[in-house]
């Protein structure tokens, strides 16, 4: 009898004693068992190398459960799972899921940017709004959707069926500015009056009224434009010191390269102001609880160019051609969940 321990290794029983035979027999069984375990492990490793096992799609019992799962996936950084869950909830009519997906596609956050999909989700929210329910908990998302649809209508989406429609944009901004008091809508509406878009006659007085509402809410682009209008007195009563105050507030809140025009506008007007204007502006700032010194400015700061008495801001050309993407999160915060 021969005991096989491994390939090309044979031991004859006649060549060993009984005790040694028993030892080798036990060893052979142990090695055989180890070999089987190794083979099994290799088989499992081989299965793993073929790619991760597919996880069956999660089934949800309600749109609210899907929405909460999507929010949790987003917080965990699992964008792919969050999109599946949020899409399930959005298709079931969950408004905050529709808003979140609209914002994700508009910004390209966790998904490839897709303005057509973003527009579709925001449009659903606009169409679902019922004026008989003004106190609904997701009203901030609804207001934001009106602004987003307005911006898309104003500019259109290239290579799509979403064409520029300034008249509908005006309607969206007016509704959100009046009914929701949305500062982005108020600012965009003011810009339409300044630019004479959608058939509006240029009217800086009306623009200043809307800018003042947004500026009081801390909207720093509105503060910058209102401050400049008041400082130069173009189409509005000149109030140079108060204009400098708004410009200083806007300068303090300016962030990054996208707000370079705010800093330039502030620098131009502050440098051309009289000492008396600066002193009164400093008093206004102090009264508002701000730093009375105001932001520091460079003496060589220059404006970007004047058109019809006001600065034509970079990226905010007439009729908003080439306008930068709007802020799709009200005050960069999400509406509270339902």
ABEGO torsion letter per residue (X at the ends): XBBBABBGBBBBAAABBAAAAAAAAAAAAAAAAAAAAAAAAAAAAAAAAAEBBBBBBBBBABAAAAAAAAAAAAAAGBAAAAAAAAAAAAAAGBAAAAAAAAAAAAAGBGBBBBAAAAAAAAAAAAAABBAABAABAAAAAAAAAAAAAAAAAAAEBBGBABBBBAAAAAAAAAAAAAAAGBAAAAAAAAAAAAAGBGGBBBBAAAAAAAAAAAAAAGBAAAAAAAAAAAAAGBGBBBBAAAAAAAAAAAAAABBEAAAAAAAAAAAAAAAABBAAAAAAAAAAAAAAGBBAAEBBBBAABBBAEBBGGBBBBBGBBBGGBGBBBBBABBGGBBBBBX
